[in-house]
Amino acid sequence: MQNKIFEPAEIDHKIIPRFQLQSKFLSKKNNPIEIMCYQNLLFKKSQKSFKMTKLNSTLRYQIKHESTSIILRLEKDDCQFKEYLFLDKSEPWELKLKSQIPQLDYQTYYELEKLIGSGSFASVYITKRKTDGIKLAIKAFLKKMLIQKDPEKWRESIDNEIKVMKSLDHTSILKCYDHFENRAQCYIVMDLARGGTLEQGLKKLEEPLPFLTVKVIFRQIVEAIKHMHERGYMHRDLKPSNILLKRPMALKQFSLIAQTDPNIVVSDFGVSSEIKKDMDVGKYCGSPGFMAPEVILCENNKTLTYDEKCDIFSLGCILYRLITNKPLFNGQNSQAMKQQNKECNLDWNKIQEEFYQNKALVNLLSKMLSIDPRQRPSCEDILNSKILQVQLDNEGCPLFINYKKPKSSSIQQIKTARPSIKSVSNCKLPQLSPNHFTFNNHNNNHINKRSGNLLLPPINSRLQTEQSQY
């Protein structure tokens, strides 16, 4: 550990009057010093020297409150830690440093409770925040494994994920509360999602979802991406396995509850990027089966670029998956799937049949999957499309408003008539929207248009295995 946290620097008299923070400290040898902050730079001034270090993720800190003193500890992987005794108030430094660099000791603020997921590079735990007892998730990355995978860029992905998450504030986007680091691990404290991934939920289905449920789920996803785009970011790796459920719930029940607290959260921002005009993005990233053609072209041509419309293509792939419960591109391996992505030669006659001849829905999907990104709609356009509108009752529950009442309540007659029904929202009438049919029950006073309260058991999260995927 030959390196030092602070390196010699020349005094810049232009910035000295503009220090954002400036406080007095004592060094370990009881020498008086001053530590100052200007933007992303930290300065240390003593009687003999003037030194500087950068406020980035390689530097971490801890403010220790001891019985009679408050200590500022600074540390880097390749340096011996340094400690300084506060002679001024510590609160401004806590606010400033927390916003720019990781903290050292997560155990000061959080108590680990239970391991809920692990992989080659990271483990996820349920943790309790000590100040208020709120349950959150903490994701612990093994730095050794990350360095082995990508020695040069391992930190870039984690830093990017933290930066993006802290820049966003939406109920359907996974929120980052804190981040910590020590010599062995990096930690991100985030929302706890107990319901697993959308991918896991779709694999449990035995038949496609009712269209009202599709609309409820899809709108929550699009709302999240709309917020990202408005904040100047594109996700670049949208897929069902990166979409989480806050609470354990069967997907069919999504349209049966009030929408006051959306259950969908978008996660995994490791490859997300800022949106800038004329920015040379040129980065090949994403997942085969959900990648936009222009992203795949960047793999072999680094001069190409793209924008947030790559997310719209991915949303189109997700919409198709929600409606049919089948992947849009189903190559035998990732290379074949990637080639299908790139060419995007789709059988629209087959898709129209799968969408029950709903031309408005097919037209929307065709625009979202356009080869030309300029022809794709924005998130706002998608949310405003008539076919995806969802009306809510006074309690915030989705309403079935577009259905064809059968001539008879006989289950057999309903099954026979099903091929002639054109409305996608009623393609599974007897099983998926039972509250529209009385089944020869003439006492209909308890049945309303709301999509719940009939033939469905109450949700009991205790009966479901806790799952979490981040």
N, C-alpha and C positions, 0 to 999 in steps of 0.2 A: 504494500500500500504506500507507494512513493508519492502519489498525487496528493494535492491539497484541495480543500473545498474552495478557498479563496485564492485567486491568482493575482499577482501585481498588475496594477492598472494605472493609467495616467489620469490625473484629475481633470475632468471636463467642467470648466467653470460655467458652461452654458446650462448644464442640467442641475448643478448644485442648488440653485434657488428653487428648483421645481421638484424636489424630493417629495414623494407622496407620504412617506413615513420616515421619521428620524427619531431614534431613541438612544438613550445611554445604557451601557451594559458594563459589567465587569468580566474580564476573561478569567480563565481557570487560575491564572497566576495573580489575580486581583489587579490587573492593569486596566485602567479606564479606556473604553473604546466606544465608538458610535457605530451603529448599523443603520443604513439608510436604504430606502427602496425607491426605484424609479422604473415604472412600467414592469418589464420582465427582468430587471437587473437588481442585484443585491450588492451593496457596497459595505465594506468594513474599514473604518478609519481609526487609526491609533496615532500616538505621538510620533511614531517612526515610519508608518507605512499607510498606503491607500490601496486596497485590494477590492476585487470584484468577482462575482459568480453569477451565473444565469439561473433564473427561476424557471426550471423545466422539470420534467418528470424524473430526471436522473438525481435530482436533489429532493430530499424528504426531511420532514421536521417533526418535532414533538415539543409541546409546551407542557412542562411538568410542574404541577402545583405541589410543592412540598410544604412542610409545616410553617416555615418562616421565610420562604423564598419562592420565586418562580424562575424556572430555568428554560432557556431556549436551546434545544438540541438540534443540530444539523448533521446530516449524514449522506454519504454517497457509497456506492458499491466498492469503488476502488480507493477510498480514502478513510482515514481514521476519523471518527466522529468528533465534533467540536461542541462544547457547551458554554453558554454565556448566561450570566445572572442579570435578570431585568432590574434596572433602576427606575424605569418608568412603567406606565401601565402596559399590560400585555394584551388587552382586548383588541386594539386595532391590528396588532400583528396576527392574532388568531384569525380574524376575518380576512385579512389580506393573503396570508399564506395558504389558508384552506382553499381559496378560490383559484390558486395557481399551481400548487405542488402537493404531492401526496403526504399524508400523515404517517407516522411510524407505528403507533400502537393502537390497533383497532379494539383491543380488549379493554381499553379505558372507557369506550363508549358503547360497546356491544358485547353481548353474551351469547356464545354459540350454544345451540340446543340440539340440532339433529342433522346428520348427513342425509341429503335427499337426492344426490346425483353425483356421479364422478366419471371422469374420462382420463385420457392420456395426459391432457394438459391442465385440467382444472377440476375442482370439486365445488359443489354447491351445498350450502348449509342454510337451515333456518336459523335466524339469529334474532335476539330480542334487544331492542334499543333501550338502554338503561334509563334514559331520562323519562320515558313515557310508557315503556312496556310494549310498544308496537312491534309486531312480528314482521321481519323483512327477510330478504335473502342476501347472503354474502357469497360471492363467487371468488374462489381462491385459485390463482394461476401459479403453477410451478415454473419459476423463471428458468431453471435448469433445462426443463423439457422444451420451453419456448425457444431458448437460445440454440438448442440442438436442431430444432426444426428450421429456424431462419435466423442465423447469427446477426445479420445486418438489420433486418426489419421487424424483429419480434416486438420491439417496444412500440413501433409505429401503429400497429393494429390496436393495441390496448389503449394507447394515448388517444387515438382517433375515436374509439368507441366511447371513452369517457367524455371527450370534448363534445361529441354530437349529442349524447344523452343529456349532458348538462345544459346544452343550448335549446333543448326542446321541453315543452311543458304541455302535455296533452293526456287526457284520461286513457287513451288507447295506445300510448307509447310508454315502454318500460322506463321508469325514472331512476336516475342515479342520485343517491343521497350523499355518499362519501366514497373516497378511495384512499387506500392505504398501501404501503409497501415497506418491506424490510429486505434483508439480503437474500432471502430464500423465495419469497412469494409476493405477488401483487394481489390486492383485494379490491373488489368493487361491491359496494352495498347498494342494493336495488330493490324494487318492488318484489314481493313474494307472489309468484304465480303457481297455484297449487293444482291447476287443472290440466297440466301437460300441454302438448302442442296441438295445433289444428290438424296436423298430419296424423297424429295418434288418434284423434277423434274421428277423422274420416275413415281410417282403416277399420274402425269398429262398426261402421255402418253396413247393413245388409242390403240396402237399397238407397237410391238417391234421396237427398233432402227435399222437403217441400219447398216450393219457390219462395214463400214468405220468409222461411228460415234462412235461405240463401241470401235474400236481400238484407235481412237484419245483420247477418255476419259480415257480408261483403261491404256494406255501408260503413261499418265500424272500422274496417281495414282501410278503406279509401279515405275516411275522415282523418285517420292518423297520417297517411302519406300526404294528404293535402296540407296538413300542418307542417310536415317536414319541408315540402316544397316552398311553402310561404316563408319559412325560416331560412331558406337558402340552402337546403341539403337534399341530396337524392340518396336513396337507400342502397340500390345496386345489387341486392341479394334477397329480393322478396320471394318467399316460398312458404308453403304451409308449415314446414318444420321451424320456421323463424317467427311464427305467429303463436302466441301463448294464450291460454285461458286463465284468467285470474282465479276462478273458482271451479271446482270439479262439477261438471255438468254435461249430460248427453247433448250432442249438437242439436237434436230435434227439439230440445226444450228452449232453444234460444228465442223463438218467437212466442213463447208462452209466459214470459216474465216482463216486468216493467224495465224500460230501457234507461232509467235514470242513472244507472252505474254500469256502463258498458263492460262486458266480460272479456273482450278481445284486447290484447296488447301486442304491439309489434316490437320485436327485439332484434338483437344481433346487428350492431352498427359498425362492426370492425372494418368493413370496406366502404362505408358510406363516404360521400364526398360533398364538398361545397359546390354549389352551382354558380359558375361565373361565365359571362360571355367571353367567347374566344379563348376559354381556358383549355389548355392542352391536357385533357383528361387521359386519353389514350391508355387506360388501364383495363386489362382483361380481367374481369372478376364476375362472380355470380355462380349460379348452379345450372348445369345442363337440364333442360326441360322448362326453364323459366327465364332464360336469358334473351334479351332483345338481340336481333340480328346484328345491329350496329356495334354492340359490345363484342360479339364473337369476331367480327372483322378486325377489331383492334389487336387480336392475338398475334397476327402476322403482319400488321401494318401499324406501326407506332405513331404514324403521322395523323391518323384518324382521331376523331373526338366524338363526343355525344353529350346529351344533356339529360334532364330529369324525365324525358319521355321514355327512357329505358324502363322506368318503373311502371309506366302505363302498360307496356307490353307484358311485364310480369304479372300485373293485376289481371290482365285478360286471361292469362294462363290459369290463375287462381280462380277466376270466375267460372271458367269451363270446368275445372276440377270440382268446384262446389256444386254445380248443377248436375253433372254426370257421375261424379265420384270416380272419374277415370282421368289419367294424365293426358294432356293435349298432345304431347310428344312422348312416344313410348318405345324408343329404340332399345335394342337388346343390351346396349352398354352406353356409357356416358359419351363416348365418341360418336356413336350413331345418333344419339339423342341431340348432341350438339350440332351435328350436320342437319338434322331436321329443323332445329331452331334457326339455323342460318338460312336455310332455303325457305322455310315457312310455307311449304306447299300443302295447304289444308283442303280437305274434302268438305266444301261448304254445303253440299247437298246432304251429306251424312250429318253434319252439325245441325242443319235445319230440322232434320228428323229427330235428333236427340233433344232439340229445344222445342219439340212439339209444334213445329211450323210457326213459332212466334217470330215474325219478321222483325219487330222492333228490337228484340233481344239479340237476334242474329246480327242485325245491322250494327248495334252497339259493339258487340264483340269483334266484328270485322274491322271496325275503326280502331279499336284498342290494339288489334294485332296487325295493323298496317305495317308493311315493310318500311314505308316512309315515315319517320318519326313525326314529321310536320303534320301528317294527316291524323295523328292520334289525338283524342280529346284530352283535355286537362282533367284533373280530379274534380274540379268544380263542375265541368260539363257532365261527367259521369254521375255525380250526385244529383244533378238537376234532370237527368234523363227520366222521362215519364215512366218507363218500364220498371225502374228501380225505386219508385216512391213507396214509402211506408207511412201509413196513417196510424196514429196512436189514439187510444181512448184517454179519458181524463186521468187515469192512473199510470199512463205511460206505456201501456201494453199494446203491441201491434194488433191491428184489425184486419180480418179477411174482408176485403171490399170488392174483389174482382173474382166472382165465382159464378158458376151456372148451377142453379138448383136442379136436382134430378127430378124426373117426372114421378118417381116412386121412391119410397124410402127403403125398398127392398135391397139388401146388400147384393144379392145376385144380379139384380137389374143394374145396379151401379157398376158392378164389375164388367158387365156386358157392354155398357155404354161408354166405358172409359176411352176406347180408341177414337171416338168422335169428339171428345172434349179438346178444345183448342187452347184453353188457357193454361199456361205453364203453372200457374199458382195452384191449379187443381188437378194436376196430372195424377195424383195419388189420393183421390177424394176420400174413399172410405177409411183408409188407414191414417192419413196424415192431416186431415182437417175434420175430425169427427164431430166437432161442435156445430157443423152446418147441417147435420142430419139427425133427425129425431129417432130413427129406427123404430117407428110405430109408437113412440112415446108421445102422447098428446098433451102432456103437461110440460109446456115449453117455457114456463115462466122463469126457470132458473138458468136457461140457456141464452146467452147473448152473443153478439158478434165478436167479442174478445176471443183471442186465440188460446185461452187457457181455461182452467176450471172444469174440464170434462174428461173423464176416462184416463186421467194422468195422475200418477202418485206424486206426492210432494217430494221436492228435492231434498235428499238427505246426504249431505256431503260426507258424513261419517261412514257411510256404506261404501264410499269409493276410495280406492287406494290413492294416497297422496302421490302426485307425480309432478315433476318440475323439469323443464327443459329450457336451458338458456343458451 
